[in-house]
């Protein structure tokens, strides 16, 4: 999967469970991602996506992913 494909998929990914179920991953609160960073991210694709969201939020790049969601259809 290319970086572009990965970002498009991330832009449309939603939290599948818990308090924030149904919320776009990029819109998860920072404190929740920091908690996962300390606890350990889940295994698999969700964990990889949450790590990426953490890094994007850390660097203030959330709007980049939101723009992708608005401009590219769901894969």
Protein Blocks (a to p, Z undefined) as FASTA:
>chain_A
ZZklmmmmmmmpccfedjkgoiafklpcfklmmmmmmnopaehjllmmmmmmmmmmmnop
mmmmmmmmmmpccZZ
